[in-house]
Amino acid sequence: MTPESRPSPAREWLDVSVPLSTGMVRWPGDPEVRIEKFQSIAGGDEVNVTALDMGAHTGTHVDAPAHFFDDADGIEAMPLEAMIGPARVILVEATGAISAEELRAHEPAAGERLLIKTSNSERAWGREPFREEFAHLSAGAARLLAELPVRTVGVDYLSVGGLERSNSLETHRALLGAGVWIIEGLDLGAIEAGEYELVCLPLALVGSDGAPARAVLRRLT
């Protein structure tokens, strides 16, 4: 490869996934995360085999409609184009509920993949205990995105909605009910606002309401 053909640093893929580890932060009430050696060469086995025990909504993950609606599509039915293609990262200053007016200022467009960077990204939250106060969409903001609708929305904490049950139900149902796919748990700490190429592929767990995913971005502009 010649120097001219090498990708510039601005065009390199950037991992925006939160690494999975035993005991890491999880949504209250979700299963504890345990990643353990089931077999080990050091212990006399012929191979190393890791056992995973965790909820489908661990770390960086994608929500399926089945998360909030019975008889709705599971994660294996997700169209690939929902998670592969151009995406826009916007910076929202809110530290609590993001209002529809705050989102409207960024002119969200029908069919776009919109990733929302907030004050959540100021800390390495994947290595910290759960925080009850975090930036999330208000019900009005969720309805705004659902009415367009955007194709995909991504957020930088474990839920697109807040800890309060009514808000979580309203935001998820508005988005998923409108066919909007949701990425939760992104690590956008090193990402600037702008246009990117997104690849985010959740595990195809048949009938599951969600699945962990690996998400990467590459700057377009």
KEPA-143739 format. One record per residue: residue number from 1; residue in three letters; x, y, z of N, C-alpha, C in turn. Coordinates in steps of 0.05 Angstrom, whole numbers, plus 5000, padded with zeros to 4 digits. Example, Ala and Ser with C-alpha at 12.3 -4.5 7.8 and 13.67 -1.06 7.14 Angstrom:
KEPA-143739
KEDO vexpa vexgu  nc1  nc2  nc3 cac1 cac2 cac3  cc1  cc2  cc3
KEDO     1   ala 5264 4886 5156 5246 4910 5156 5264 4934 5156
KEDO     2   ser 5257 4955 5142 5273 4979 5143 5258 5001 5157
This chain:
KEPA-143739
KEDO vexpa vexgu  nc1  nc2  nc3 cac1 cac2 cac3  cc1  cc2  cc3
KEDO     1   met 5017 4976 5000 5000 5000 5000 5018 5025 5000
KEDO     2   thr 5013 5042 4981 5028 5067 4980 5018 5087 5000
KEDO     3   pro 5035 5107 5007 5025 5128 5026 5000 5142 5016
KEDO     4   glu 4998 5145 4989 4975 5159 4978 4949 5143 4982
KEDO     5   ser 4951 5116 4983 4927 5099 4984 4919 5093 5012
KEDO     6   arg 4935 5101 5032 4928 5095 5060 4905 5114 5068
KEDO     7   pro 4886 5105 5084 4865 5123 5094 4876 5144 5113
KEDO     8   ser 4866 5168 5110 4875 5189 5129 4863 5184 5156
KEDO     9   pro 4876 5195 5178 4865 5190 5205 4836 5198 5207
KEDO    10   ala 4827 5219 5193 4800 5228 5195 4780 5208 5184
KEDO    11   arg 4790 5189 5167 4772 5170 5155 4774 5142 5168
KEDO    12   glu 4788 5140 5190 4791 5114 5203 4765 5108 5218
KEDO    13   trp 4760 5082 5221 4737 5073 5236 4741 5078 5266
KEDO    14   leu 4721 5089 5279 4722 5095 5308 4701 5078 5322
KEDO    15   asp 4711 5063 5342 4693 5045 5357 4678 5062 5378
KEDO    16   val 4651 5061 5376 4635 5075 5395 4618 5056 5413
KEDO    17   ser 4629 5032 5417 4617 5012 5434 4629 5013 5461
KEDO    18   val 4613 5005 5481 4622 5002 5509 4631 4973 5513
KEDO    19   pro 4656 4968 5520 4665 4941 5525 4649 4927 5546
KEDO    20   leu 4644 4901 5542 4629 4885 5561 4648 4872 5581
KEDO    21   ser 4641 4873 5606 4658 4861 5627 4641 4853 5650
KEDO    22   thr 4651 4833 5665 4637 4823 5689 4632 4845 5709
KEDO    23   gly 4607 4847 5718 4601 4866 5739 4596 4894 5729
KEDO    24   met 4596 4899 5703 4593 4926 5693 4565 4937 5698
KEDO    25   val 4562 4963 5695 4537 4976 5699 4515 4964 5682
KEDO    26   arg 4491 4963 5694 4468 4952 5680 4443 4967 5689
KEDO    27   trp 4422 4966 5673 4397 4978 5680 4386 4965 5706
KEDO    28   pro 4376 4981 5725 4365 4968 5750 4345 4946 5744
KEDO    29   gly 4350 4923 5756 4332 4900 5753 4340 4882 5731
KEDO    30   asp 4359 4890 5713 4368 4873 5692 4388 4852 5704
KEDO    31   pro 4393 4830 5690 4411 4810 5700 4440 4821 5703
KEDO    32   glu 4453 4812 5724 4481 4819 5728 4498 4808 5705
KEDO    33   val 4518 4823 5698 4536 4814 5675 4558 4796 5686
KEDO    34   arg 4559 4772 5675 4580 4753 5683 4593 4741 5658
KEDO    35   ile 4618 4745 5655 4633 4734 5632 4656 4718 5644
KEDO    36   glu 4654 4691 5642 4672 4674 5657 4683 4652 5639
KEDO    37   lys 4706 4641 5647 4718 4618 5633 4702 4593 5640
KEDO    38   phe 4691 4580 5619 4677 4555 5623 4696 4532 5621
KEDO    39   gln 4715 4535 5602 4738 4516 5599 4763 4533 5596
KEDO    40   ser 4785 4523 5606 4810 4538 5603 4834 4519 5599
KEDO    41   ile 4852 4527 5581 4876 4511 5576 4893 4510 5602
KEDO    42   ala 4894 4533 5616 4909 4534 5641 4898 4515 5662
KEDO    43   gly 4872 4509 5660 4860 4491 5679 4860 4462 5670
KEDO    44   gly 4873 4456 5648 4875 4429 5638 4857 4422 5615
KEDO    45   asp 4841 4441 5605 4824 4435 5582 4840 4439 5556
KEDO    46   glu 4830 4429 5535 4844 4431 5509 4840 4459 5496
KEDO    47   val 4819 4472 5504 4812 4498 5492 4803 4518 5514
KEDO    48   asn 4802 4543 5506 4790 4563 5523 4761 4568 5513
KEDO    49   val 4742 4567 5530 4714 4573 5523 4702 4592 5544
KEDO    50   thr 4691 4614 5535 4679 4634 5552 4649 4631 5554
KEDO    51   ala 4638 4633 5578 4609 4632 5582 4599 4660 5588
KEDO    52   leu 4577 4667 5575 4565 4693 5578 4538 4691 5592
KEDO    53   asp 4534 4708 5612 4509 4709 5626 4502 4739 5631
KEDO    54   met 4482 4748 5615 4475 4777 5617 4449 4781 5602
KEDO    55   gly 4437 4805 5607 4412 4812 5593 4418 4821 5565
KEDO    56   ala 4397 4821 5548 4400 4829 5521 4405 4859 5518
KEDO    57   his 4400 4874 5539 4403 4903 5538 4428 4912 5553
KEDO    58   thr 4449 4898 5550 4474 4903 5564 4493 4920 5546
KEDO    59   gly 4506 4940 5559 4525 4956 5544 4513 4969 5520
KEDO    60   thr 4528 4971 5498 4517 4981 5473 4499 4960 5461
KEDO    61   his 4474 4968 5456 4455 4948 5447 4433 4961 5430
KEDO    62   val 4418 4945 5416 4396 4954 5399 4370 4943 5410
KEDO    63   asp 4350 4961 5412 4323 4953 5420 4306 4944 5396
KEDO    64   ala 4292 4922 5399 4273 4914 5379 4245 4921 5387
KEDO    65   pro 4226 4923 5368 4198 4929 5376 4187 4910 5397
KEDO    66   ala 4196 4885 5398 4187 4866 5417 4194 4874 5446
KEDO    67   his 4211 4894 5449 4219 4903 5476 4195 4915 5490
KEDO    68   phe 4177 4928 5475 4154 4942 5488 4127 4934 5476
KEDO    69   phe 4127 4916 5456 4102 4907 5444 4102 4877 5441
KEDO    70   asp 4081 4864 5452 4078 4835 5448 4072 4830 5418
KEDO    71   asp 4082 4807 5408 4077 4799 5381 4089 4817 5360
KEDO    72   ala 4109 4834 5369 4123 4851 5350 4149 4838 5341
KEDO    73   asp 4162 4850 5322 4187 4839 5311 4209 4836 5333
KEDO    74   gly 4223 4814 5332 4247 4810 5348 4271 4822 5334
KEDO    75   ile 4293 4821 5348 4317 4834 5337 4327 4822 5311
KEDO    76   glu 4321 4796 5307 4331 4783 5282 4317 4794 5258
KEDO    77   ala 4294 4808 5261 4279 4820 5239 4289 4848 5231
KEDO    78   met 4309 4858 5246 4318 4885 5240 4329 4888 5212
KEDO    79   pro 4320 4907 5196 4331 4911 5169 4360 4922 5172
KEDO    80   leu 4378 4910 5157 4406 4919 5160 4410 4948 5154
KEDO    81   glu 4394 4959 5135 4397 4987 5128 4391 5006 5151
KEDO    82   ala 4377 4996 5172 4372 5013 5195 4398 5020 5210
KEDO    83   met 4418 5002 5207 4443 5006 5223 4468 5008 5206
KEDO    84   ile 4465 5009 5180 4488 5013 5162 4482 5035 5143
KEDO    85   gly 4500 5056 5143 4496 5078 5125 4502 5105 5138
KEDO    86   pro 4497 5126 5124 4503 5153 5135 4488 5158 5160
KEDO    87   ala 4501 5172 5179 4489 5179 5204 4499 5207 5212
KEDO    88   arg 4483 5221 5227 4491 5247 5237 4492 5248 5267
KEDO    89   val 4515 5258 5277 4518 5261 5306 4512 5290 5313
KEDO    90   ile 4494 5294 5332 4488 5321 5341 4496 5324 5370
KEDO    91   leu 4502 5348 5378 4510 5354 5406 4487 5369 5419
KEDO    92   val 4475 5357 5440 4454 5369 5455 4463 5374 5484
KEDO    93   glu 4460 5399 5493 4472 5407 5519 4456 5398 5543
KEDO    94   ala 4432 5388 5540 4415 5381 5563 4428 5360 5580
KEDO    95   thr 4424 5362 5606 4434 5342 5625 4412 5324 5636
KEDO    96   gly 4386 5332 5631 4364 5316 5639 4347 5309 5615
KEDO    97   ala 4321 5315 5616 4303 5309 5593 4308 5328 5570
KEDO    98   ile 4312 5317 5547 4316 5334 5523 4289 5341 5511
KEDO    99   ser 4284 5366 5508 4258 5375 5498 4256 5373 5468
KEDO   100   ala 4231 5373 5458 4227 5373 5429 4239 5397 5416
KEDO   101   glu 4237 5420 5430 4249 5445 5419 4279 5443 5416
KEDO   102   glu 4292 5430 5435 4321 5427 5433 4328 5410 5409
KEDO   103   leu 4313 5389 5404 4318 5372 5381 4311 5386 5355
KEDO   104   arg 4289 5400 5355 4280 5414 5331 4300 5433 5320
KEDO   105   ala 4316 5445 5338 4337 5464 5330 4358 5451 5313
KEDO   106   his 4361 5424 5315 4380 5410 5298 4368 5400 5272
KEDO   107   glu 4343 5406 5268 4329 5400 5243 4331 5370 5235
KEDO   108   pro 4321 5352 5253 4321 5324 5246 4305 5319 5221
KEDO   109   ala 4313 5300 5205 4300 5295 5179 4289 5267 5178
KEDO   110   ala 4267 5264 5163 4255 5238 5159 4275 5219 5147
KEDO   111   gly 4277 5195 5157 4294 5174 5146 4323 5175 5154
KEDO   112   glu 4331 5195 5170 4359 5196 5177 4366 5179 5202
KEDO   113   arg 4391 5172 5204 4402 5159 5227 4414 5180 5245
KEDO   114   leu 4402 5185 5268 4409 5208 5285 4421 5198 5311
KEDO   115   leu 4446 5205 5317 4459 5197 5342 4462 5222 5359
KEDO   116   ile 4454 5221 5384 4452 5244 5401 4473 5243 5423
KEDO   117   lys 4492 5261 5422 4513 5263 5442 4505 5284 5463
KEDO   118   thr 4507 5276 5488 4499 5293 5510 4521 5294 5532
KEDO   119   ser 4513 5305 5554 4532 5306 5577 4539 5279 5587
KEDO   120   asn 4523 5258 5580 4529 5231 5588 4557 5223 5578
KEDO   121   ser 4565 5233 5555 4590 5226 5543 4615 5239 5556
KEDO   122   glu 4610 5256 5576 4632 5269 5590 4646 5250 5609
KEDO   123   arg 4635 5226 5614 4647 5207 5633 4647 5180 5621
KEDO   124   ala 4664 5163 5631 4666 5135 5621 4645 5119 5637
KEDO   125   trp 4619 5123 5630 4597 5112 5646 4597 5082 5646
KEDO   126   gly 4608 5069 5625 4608 5040 5625 4624 5027 5647
KEDO   127   arg 4642 5043 5659 4659 5033 5681 4650 5044 5708
KEDO   128   glu 4627 5057 5709 4617 5070 5734 4592 5057 5743
KEDO   129   pro 4584 5061 5769 4558 5051 5778 4535 5065 5763
KEDO   130   phe 4512 5054 5763 4489 5066 5750 4482 5093 5762
KEDO   131   arg 4475 5112 5744 4468 5139 5753 4438 5143 5747
KEDO   132   glu 4423 5151 5767 4395 5156 5762 4389 5181 5746
KEDO   133   glu 4407 5200 5747 4404 5225 5732 4421 5223 5707
KEDO   134   phe 4409 5224 5684 4424 5223 5659 4407 5236 5637
KEDO   135   ala 4420 5246 5616 4406 5258 5594 4391 5237 5578
KEDO   136   his 4366 5244 5571 4349 5225 5556 4328 5241 5541
KEDO   137   leu 4313 5228 5524 4292 5242 5509 4267 5245 5527
KEDO   138   ser 4255 5269 5525 4229 5273 5536 4209 5258 5518
KEDO   139   ala 4184 5255 5528 4164 5242 5511 4158 5259 5486
KEDO   140   gly 4159 5286 5489 4154 5303 5467 4176 5301 5446
KEDO   141   ala 4201 5298 5454 4223 5295 5435 4221 5268 5421
KEDO   142   ala 4213 5247 5435 4209 5221 5422 4187 5223 5401
KEDO   143   arg 4165 5237 5408 4143 5239 5389 4151 5255 5364
KEDO   144   leu 4168 5275 5368 4178 5290 5345 4193 5272 5326
KEDO   145   leu 4211 5256 5336 4227 5238 5319 4209 5216 5307
KEDO   146   ala 4188 5208 5321 4170 5187 5311 4152 5198 5289
KEDO   147   glu 4144 5223 5291 4126 5234 5271 4140 5239 5245
KEDO   148   leu 4167 5242 5244 4180 5246 5219 4177 5223 5199
KEDO   149   pro 4182 5198 5205 4199 5189 5227 4228 5188 5218
KEDO   150   val 4246 5190 5238 4274 5183 5231 4276 5153 5228
KEDO   151   arg 4298 5143 5216 4301 5115 5213 4312 5102 5238
KEDO   152   thr 4332 5115 5250 4346 5104 5273 4353 5127 5292
KEDO   153   val 4352 5123 5318 4361 5142 5338 4380 5128 5357
KEDO   154   gly 4403 5140 5363 4422 5129 5381 4428 5148 5404
KEDO   155   val 4432 5138 5428 4437 5154 5452 4461 5143 5467
KEDO   156   asp 4472 5161 5484 4497 5154 5498 4493 5147 5527
KEDO   157   tyr 4471 5133 5534 4468 5120 5559 4450 5095 5555
KEDO   158   leu 4444 5082 5577 4431 5056 5575 4402 5056 5566
KEDO   159   ser 4390 5080 5564 4362 5082 5556 4357 5108 5542
KEDO   160   val 4340 5106 5521 4331 5130 5507 4312 5146 5524
KEDO   161   gly 4299 5133 5543 4281 5146 5562 4293 5148 5589
KEDO   162   gly 4281 5163 5607 4292 5167 5634 4285 5144 5652
KEDO   163   leu 4294 5146 5677 4289 5125 5697 4260 5124 5705
KEDO   164   glu 4246 5146 5703 4218 5147 5710 4202 5128 5691
KEDO   165   arg 4186 5111 5702 4173 5090 5686 4156 5102 5664
KEDO   166   ser 4140 5123 5670 4122 5134 5650 4137 5146 5627
KEDO   167   asn 4160 5159 5632 4176 5170 5610 4188 5148 5594
KEDO   168   ser 4199 5128 5606 4211 5106 5592 4191 5092 5574
KEDO   169   leu 4167 5087 5584 4146 5075 5568 4138 5092 5544
KEDO   170   glu 4134 5118 5549 4125 5136 5527 4146 5139 5505
KEDO   171   thr 4171 5143 5513 4192 5147 5493 4196 5122 5476
KEDO   172   his 4199 5099 5489 4203 5074 5474 4179 5068 5456
KEDO   173   arg 4155 5070 5467 4132 5063 5451 4128 5081 5428
KEDO   174   ala 4133 5107 5432 4130 5126 5410 4149 5119 5387
KEDO   175   leu 4174 5114 5394 4195 5108 5373 4191 5081 5361
KEDO   176   leu 4190 5060 5377 4187 5033 5366 4161 5029 5352
KEDO   177   gly 4140 5042 5361 4114 5040 5349 4113 5053 5321
KEDO   178   ala 4132 5072 5316 4133 5085 5291 4154 5072 5272
KEDO   179   gly 4165 5050 5281 4185 5036 5264 4213 5047 5267
KEDO   180   val 4218 5064 5287 4245 5075 5291 4261 5055 5307
KEDO   181   trp 4285 5048 5297 4303 5030 5312 4320 5046 5331
KEDO   182   ile 4325 5034 5354 4339 5049 5376 4365 5035 5383
KEDO   183   ile 4387 5052 5383 4413 5043 5394 4416 5057 5421
KEDO   184   glu 4422 5041 5441 4427 5052 5468 4455 5044 5477
KEDO   185   gly 4466 5061 5494 4492 5054 5506 4516 5060 5488
KEDO   186   leu 4514 5080 5471 4537 5088 5455 4558 5102 5471
KEDO   187   asp 4583 5100 5463 4605 5115 5475 4613 5136 5455
KEDO   188   leu 4603 5161 5458 4608 5182 5439 4628 5203 5450
KEDO   189   gly 4643 5195 5471 4661 5214 5484 4681 5227 5466
KEDO   190   ala 4692 5212 5447 4712 5222 5429 4702 5231 5402
KEDO   191   ile 4675 5232 5399 4663 5237 5373 4653 5266 5372
KEDO   192   glu 4660 5280 5351 4651 5307 5346 4625 5307 5331
KEDO   193   ala 4609 5328 5333 4585 5330 5317 4592 5331 5287
KEDO   194   gly 4575 5319 5271 4581 5318 5242 4569 5294 5229
KEDO   195   glu 4577 5290 5204 4567 5269 5187 4586 5245 5187
KEDO   196   tyr 4575 5221 5190 4590 5197 5193 4578 5174 5177
KEDO   197   glu 4593 5153 5173 4583 5128 5164 4581 5110 5188
KEDO   198   leu 4558 5097 5191 4552 5081 5215 4550 5051 5207
KEDO   199   val 4562 5034 5223 4557 5006 5222 4552 4997 5251
KEDO   200   cys 4528 4986 5256 4521 4977 5283 4505 4951 5280
KEDO   201   leu 4517 4929 5286 4503 4903 5281 4499 4888 5307
KEDO   202   pro 4473 4886 5315 4467 4870 5339 4467 4840 5332
KEDO   203   leu 4471 4824 5353 4469 4795 5349 4441 4787 5340
KEDO   204   ala 4438 4768 5322 4412 4760 5312 4400 4739 5331
KEDO   205   leu 4391 4747 5354 4380 4729 5374 4350 4725 5367
KEDO   206   val 4343 4702 5358 4316 4697 5348 4295 4702 5370
KEDO   207   gly 4276 4720 5364 4254 4726 5382 4261 4744 5404
KEDO   208   ser 4286 4754 5406 4295 4771 5428 4285 4800 5425
KEDO   209   asp 4281 4813 5447 4272 4841 5448 4295 4860 5444
KEDO   210   gly 4319 4850 5441 4342 4867 5436 4367 4850 5436
KEDO   211   ala 4390 4863 5431 4415 4848 5431 4439 4866 5433
KEDO   212   pro 4460 4858 5447 4485 4873 5447 4495 4877 5418
KEDO   213   ala 4510 4899 5414 4519 4906 5387 4547 4918 5388
KEDO   214   arg 4561 4916 5365 4586 4930 5362 4580 4953 5342
KEDO   215   ala 4586 4977 5350 4580 5001 5334 4606 5016 5328
KEDO   216   val 4609 5023 5302 4632 5039 5293 4623 5062 5275
KEDO   217   leu 4639 5083 5275 4633 5106 5259 4658 5114 5242
KEDO   218   arg 4653 5125 5219 4675 5136 5202 4667 5163 5192
KEDO   219   arg 4683 5183 5196 4676 5210 5189 4673 5214 5159
KEDO   220   leu 4651 5227 5151 4646 5233 5123 4654 5261 5116
KEDO   221   thr 4649 5280 5134 4655 5308 5129 4671 5320 5152
